[in-house]
Amino acid sequence: MPQFSRIAAVTGANKGIGLAIVRNLALQYPSSAFNNGPLLIYLCARDKGRGEDAVKTLEDDAQLKKAKALVQHGGLTTVKYHGLDISKTKSILDFAGFLEKEHPEGIDMVVNNAGIAMNGFDINVVKETLQCNYYGTLTATRSLLPLIRPGGRLVNLSSMVGHLNSKYSEEIRTAFAESKTVDDVTKLMESFTEAVDQGKEQEQGWPSAAYAVSKSGITGMTRAIALEVEERRKESGVLVNSCCPGYVNTDMTKHRGSKSVDEGAQTPVLLACGDIGTTSGEFWQHEEVIDW
């Protein structure tokens, strides 16, 4: 019998929504259908000191103590820090290798929350933003998905700023909407990068907004990955979804958001361990499926 019945990993989890996702997983797991014994959550972050401080914050959290959520309070959940920088492929592969070695029986939940929002707009901002938000999330998804046990969940954090609204030309909106494979979506990311490099992004129907385009990419890529999984659904039953946490009061929104981090965590946590039936490949907000 393994020490832990369930294994989860949350990326970018030393602060903001990521930390709130870990916290709310610990609070909601005991009453979820996923509960079949002790839960281990890997709180992943680039910086060791900040990651370890985040774990200590949770251990000292009054609500978690009152709910007896963590093992040290008599609960089910253990939270451990693990280093992970999703902008670096080696870091992702090292983490996947660690999980495979430590948990050969597999893991259950992955929430890819890590991402960056940079100031300004130029080709360097675009390349750095896409490297982390799109390509990093894609590599993490590709690397961790095979480790997820039948019935498990993978959640990618996207955003409403990546919604296919009027910021894109009709042609690009259609290309996103009709994308079926990861290659389809990656080609759109490449087209955007090339357009910015030439100073022609607006002329070609793109917004001058690296973060927004990266999040459109995440939503499209997640749907494409879910279609791949769908073909193997009878074998795996792994549900793959993306979501917008809402306009949350975090460093990333310069604390202008109207939602608390705990409110922002509700949809990702629902997708990680809540009752969503067999829904996969969808984009969610406010705990429900919405049109992309």
Phi, psi and omega in degrees: 000122179294158179296325180243136178277329181230143179233130179231155174224133177235123182268155181059046194250015181278348179201178173057220184296321181302313178296321179294327177295315177300313182301314183284332171299315179298322181286321189264339182305315185303327182263004181270162178292344179287339185294111169224029178134191186305139181247134172247123176249125171272115176272107187260137179202158181290318188263122184299313181299315180293322179296315180292324175297323179296319177300316180296321177303317179292320180296332180264000186292124185297319182292320178295322178296313182298322181280354185052049185276320184269156182305318183293347176255008181094013183260198187261338194259134171246133178246127178234140175282143169218135180291135177199126175240106187287352175279353181242116183303318181300320179299318178295313181295323177297318180294316178299318178296320177299313181298318182296321180287315183286328186228066183299340178283350177108171177241176189238325186221133173231127174241108179274094182258337187301140178183167179232154173227110185263154174280152176081178180208116171200182185297326179291319176299317180298311183297317181292319180295313180293323180301316180281300190290313183271298185293323178296314179295322178297314180296319177297319179296312180297324185280325186265333181304317180295344181273348185281129181290160175309134180088359182279183186225144169231129184234128175249128179281118176247210181196152175295341177292345175264012178295145183279066180258205190289355181292339178257155172291161180303321182296315181288320176304315180296319180298318176296311184298327183266359181297135182240337184237162176299322178301320178303314183288318179299322178297325176294319177297320179293320179296319178298313180301316180296318180297318179295318180301328180269357182071025186239020185298317181289321177300326182267007173095013178257152171279156174274069187209098184295316183297314181300314181294321179299323181285327172299320178299317180297316180297314180294317180296319180296318178297319180295319177297319179298324177295322176298314181295325181305322180295336180250013188308319183299330180276319191255317183063019179280131181262131185236117182222160172240161182205159170254124180286348184101179181275094191258145181284090181223175175302323185295327178265012184055033177058033176262351185294151182267344181263147171284163179297325179294322176294319179295334182282345190297316181292313176302321180291321174304314182290335181278322185215005183270182182273100178238018180062233178245022183294127180213151177079014184255166176250127188241149168207149181053041177062025175213159179288136176232163176290140175276000000 
